[in-house]
Amino acid sequence: MKSLKLILGMLFAGVAFLAATIQTFAQKVLPEITITAPNYKYLDAVSPEEAAPPVNMVEQYAATYDIKGAEFYEDEYDNYVVSFFIPEGKILAAYNKEGKLLRTAEKFKNVAVPMEILQEVTKKFPKWSVSKDVYRVNYYDEKGHATQKLYKLLLQDGNKKMRIKVNDKGEIL
């Protein structure tokens, strides 16, 4: 009986100690931190959610590329040019020595054209269908320069073919 009382007493003391410890940890307030992608301006400008999945993937990779971790990185150079390739296309990206993405030249062939653009083309050319496409993006991270996104489409109606250019808003140029 004495041992049972001793065990219960130790158990009660252990639970009380654990509850006090948990309450002490629960009352501590941790400092607020903010995490941002170093090249968020690029991702905002190219709007990868509108692009085809392969384009989105390689643009995400270019935005998160760690230039300082590259085997060719040296502090003495101010700028680096890196190429990213996928079967559908490529990105030529320029970074500064801190890893900031300065500009890109992108070209992708035969990727899915966004539905909004296809709808605008279909309104203007109802009997035509898109047989080939090229998606080009030029990004500049300098004031006064805008990101240019352009689709070059080859339309086909039977034996007739026509080439058109469409911007990312669906406006035929």
Stockholm file with secondary structure:
# STOCKHOLM 1.0

chainA/1-173         MKSLKLILGMLFAGVAFLAATIQTFAQKVLPEITITAPNYKYLDAVSPEEAAPPVNMVEQYAATYDIKGAEFYEDEYDNYVVSFFIPEGKILAAYNKEGKLLRTAEKFKNVAVPMEILQEVTKKFPKWSVSKDVYRVNYYDEKGHATQKLYKLLLQDGNKKMRIKVNDKGEIL
#=GR chainA/1-173 SS CHHHHHHHHHHHHHHHHHHHHHHHHHTCCCCCCCCCCTTHHHHHHHCTTTSCHHHHHHHHHHHHCCGGGSTTCCTTCSEEEEEEEETTEEEEEEEETTCCEEEEEEEEESCCCCHHHHHHHHHHSTTCEEEEEEEEEEEECSTTCCCEEEEEEEEEETTEEEEEEEETTSCBC
#=GC SS_cons         CHHHHHHHHHHHHHHHHHHHHHHHHHTCCCCCCCCCCTTHHHHHHHCTTTSCHHHHHHHHHHHHCCGGGSTTCCTTCSEEEEEEEETTEEEEEEEETTCCEEEEEEEEESCCCCHHHHHHHHHHSTTCEEEEEEEEEEEECSTTCCCEEEEEEEEEETTEEEEEEEETTSCBC
//
